[in-house]
Amino acid sequence: GVLRLYRHKVNSKCRIVIRNGIGKVQFNVGVSKGMEFEKVIKQSKKGPATYVKFFAIEDASKGMEVFMLQVKPDCLDKLHEKLEGMVK
């Protein structure tokens, strides 16, 4: 799906939202101060698979979970830099 990074205009809270092709929300997580984002590169037969790994709470009843967002190799550094900028 399409990944978007949002920052609220008034309170500056940040969110990561992924929507499917028709616009339905598939993933919605708040980004809080102190979150850590890690670049992960795994080698496969088709070439490198790149991910951004982080801990977040999507569902309050489940608590903290690990998420890995798969991105294109050429977009990995740009996304990681944007996410790190949102945490500060």
Backbone as a ProteinNet text record, in pm:
[ID]
protein_1_A
[PRIMARY]
GVLRLYRHKVNSKCRIVIRNGIGKVQFNVGVSKGMEFEKVIKQSKKGPATYVKFFAIEDASKGMEVFMLQVKPDCLDKLHEKLEGMVK
[TERTIARY]
81.1	0	84.9	19.1	85.6	114.9	241.5	283.2	288.4	229.3	234	275.7	350.3	393.2	319.4	249	170.8	225.1	218.7	251.8	135.8	75.3	-38.5	8.2	-68.3	-27.4	-24.8	-114.7	-124.1	-33.8	-47.3	28	154.2	184.3	306.1	322.1	213.3	222.2	234	312.1	338.5	276.6	241.6	181.4	237.8	238.9	269.6	138.8	93.1	-32.8	-9.6	-60.6	-55.4	-199.2	-232.9	-366.9	-358.1	-463.6	-466	-508.6	-529.7	-561.5	-689.2	-787.7	-913.8	-920	-811.3	-804.1	-834	-859.5	-888.2	-758.1	-760.8	-641.8	-606	-481.1	-431.2	-341.4	-273.2	-174.6	-174.2	-184.2	-190.2	-121.4	-2.9	77.1	128.6	120.2	176.7	327.3	397.3	542.2	568.1	634.5	658.8	807.3	834.6	973.6	1051.6	1172.6	1257.6	1244.4	1153.2	1142	1269	1307.5	1427.9	1389.3	1445.4	1422.1	1553.6	1548.3	1669.3	1656.8	1762.5	1766.4	1803	1729.2	1756.9	1766.9	1877.5	1895.8	1918	1829.9	1841.1	1867.3	1962.1	1994	1902.2	1850.1	1766.6	1808.5	1747.1	1781.4	1748.5	1647.2	1605.5	1685.2	1773.6	1850.3	1819.8	1870.4	1849.5	1703.7	1655	1524.5	1552.1	1499.7	1531.1	1406.8	1429.4	1322	1362.3	1261	1281.3	1210.2	1285.5	1233.7	1215.2	1102.8	1077.3	975.1	970.6	872.8	766	638.8	529	406.6	305.5	179.3	72.2	24.4	-85.1	-219.1	-222.9	-343	-307.8	-375	-342.2	-355	-446.4	-464	-346	-275.7	-159.6	-31.5	-27.3	92.8	197.8	323	434.5	458.2	472.7	497.6	613	674.3	781.5	720.4	754.9	708.1	827.6	813.6	916.5	846.5	875.7	817.6	913.8	869.7	955.4	949.1	1067.3	1077.2	1174.1	1165.3	1258.3	1398	1501.4	1638.7	1679.7	1633.9	1672.7	1598.9	1492.3	1415.3	1447.9	1529.1	1555.5	1615.6	1722.8	1789.9	1699.9	1623.9	1536.1	1426.1	1362	1256.3	1313.3	1426.1	1488.6	1521.4	1573.5	1608.5	1483.7	1374.9	1248.6	1191.9	1194	1141.5	1225.6	1356.8	1444.1	1417.8	1390.1	1358.6	1228.8	1131.7	1002.6	1016.4	1113.5	1130	1187.9	1268.4	1337	1244.6
-119	0	124.6	236.9	366.6	408.9	435.8	478.8	630.8	688.6	834	865.8	974	1023.3	1153.4	1159.5	1277.8	1343.7	1478.6	1555.7	1652.5	1644.2	1730.4	1876.4	1965.6	2106.4	2177.6	2139.9	2210.6	2149.6	2018.2	1957.4	1884.4	1882.8	1824.3	1673.8	1603.5	1457.9	1396.2	1287.7	1225	1085.8	1044.6	914.2	852.4	718.9	643.3	575.4	602.3	546	478.5	354.3	282.7	252.3	289.2	264.1	171.4	93.6	6.4	86.2	19.1	84.9	165.6	127.6	202.1	303.6	316.6	418.7	372.4	244	193.1	182.4	226.2	223.6	79	40.6	-93	-92.3	21.4	32	176.4	197.6	332.9	331.8	394.4	392.1	532.4	572.3	699.8	688.5	797.1	803	890.5	833.9	909.6	940.9	1035.5	1075	955.1	938.7	831.5	700	692.4	568.6	549.1	423.9	392.8	318.5	360.6	297.5	238.3	112.3	39.8	-5.1	14.4	-33.8	-181.7	-263	-406.5	-441.3	-506.6	-550.6	-701	-773.4	-919.6	-955.6	-1045.3	-1089.6	-1205.2	-1200.2	-1308.2	-1339.5	-1440.9	-1478.8	-1368.4	-1289.7	-1180.8	-1052.2	-1052.3	-933	-891.8	-775.6	-733.8	-694.1	-737	-694.9	-600	-479	-376.6	-343.2	-323	-297.4	-186.8	-123.7	-36.3	-104.5	-135.5	-210.2	-115	-130.2	-45.8	-112.6	-65.9	-110.6	-4	-46.4	49.7	-22.8	56.5	1.9	32.6	-72.1	-54.1	-77.5	-179.6	-214.9	-213.4	-130.2	-113.9	-245.3	-333.7	-459.6	-555.5	-544.6	-629.4	-571.7	-441.5	-377.5	-355.6	-349.3	-320.1	-437	-403.5	-504.2	-458.5	-554.1	-523.9	-515.1	-411.2	-394.2	-377.9	-434.1	-418.4	-374.8	-252.6	-201.6	-229.1	-305.5	-334.7	-217.1	-170.3	-57.8	-92.8	-16.7	-36.3	4.5	-67.3	-36.4	109.1	171.5	310	410.1	366.3	455.2	434.5	334.5	298.9	415.4	473.6	581.1	702.9	737	854.1	834.5	716.7	689.5	687	621	612.9	753.1	837.7	975.1	1053.9	1039	1108.7	1062.2	930.5	876.7	922.7	922.8	970.8	1118.5	1196.7	1338.5	1361.5	1269.8	1282.5	1256.3	1176.8	1138.1	1253.6	1337.4	1445.2	1556.8
0	0	0	6.5	6.4	149.9	179.3	312.5	315.2	418.8	435.8	578.4	591.2	721.8	747.8	859.5	893.9	1019.5	1022.1	1141.7	1165.3	1285.3	1318.5	1323.4	1262.9	1252.5	1387.1	1479.1	1607.1	1713.9	1738.8	1849	1804.1	1674.7	1616.5	1640.4	1675.4	1688.6	1550.2	1540.5	1410.8	1404	1280.1	1256.7	1129	1126.2	1005.6	964.8	841.7	794.8	659.8	646.8	519.3	478.4	353.6	300.6	179.4	157.7	40.7	-82.4	-193.9	-320.6	-320.5	-237.6	-235.2	-120.9	-46.2	57.5	198.6	218.3	352.9	432.4	557.3	642.5	677.5	649.1	679.6	803.1	826.1	934.7	981.5	1112.2	1167	1303.4	1310.4	1433.4	1462.1	1587.7	1629.5	1647.8	1614.8	1633	1754.2	1855	1977.7	1993.8	2080.1	2107.9	2160.8	2114.4	2162.4	2087.8	1989.9	1912.1	1830.6	1813.1	1736.4	1610.3	1498.8	1368.9	1321.5	1279.6	1240.5	1095.4	1017.9	879.5	881.4	805.8	795.7	647.5	610	471.7	472.6	404.1	395.3	249.6	229.5	93.7	55.3	-66	-117.3	-260.7	-319.2	-455.9	-555.9	-525.5	-614.3	-590.5	-492.1	-457.8	-315.5	-274.5	-135.3	-106.8	9.6	58.9	174.6	166.2	266.7	349.2	478.9	573.4	670.7	730.1	845	961.1	1066.6	1181.6	1299.2	1371.5	1488.8	1579.9	1703.4	1802.5	1815.4	1818.7	1833.6	1889.5	1926.8	1975.2	1871.7	1802.9	1706.3	1775.8	1861.8	1936	2084.9	2161.6	2303.4	2380.7	2339.6	2412	2390.3	2277.2	2248.7	2306.2	2324.6	2377.4	2269.6	2311.3	2220.6	2124.5	1995.3	1892.4	1803.4	1733.5	1638.8	1499.9	1426	1289.4	1197.3	1076.2	973.2	845.7	801.1	678.1	563.4	463.2	348.9	252	211.8	119.3	6.9	-101.2	-211.8	-165.8	-212.7	-168.6	-189.2	-298.1	-323.3	-234	-165.3	-76.5	71.2	103.2	242.9	321.5	270.7	343.9	361	258.3	264.3	369	368.8	466.7	607.9	627.2	759.6	811.3	724.9	763.6	803.1	727	758.3	893.2	916.8	1042.7	1161.6	1145.9	1253.6	1281.1	1177.1	1193.5	1267.8	1251.9	1321	1469.6	1509.4	1650.1	1732.8	1669.9	1743.6	1781.8
[MASK]
++++++++++++++++++++++++++++++++++++++++++++++++++++++++++++++++++++++++++++++++++++++++

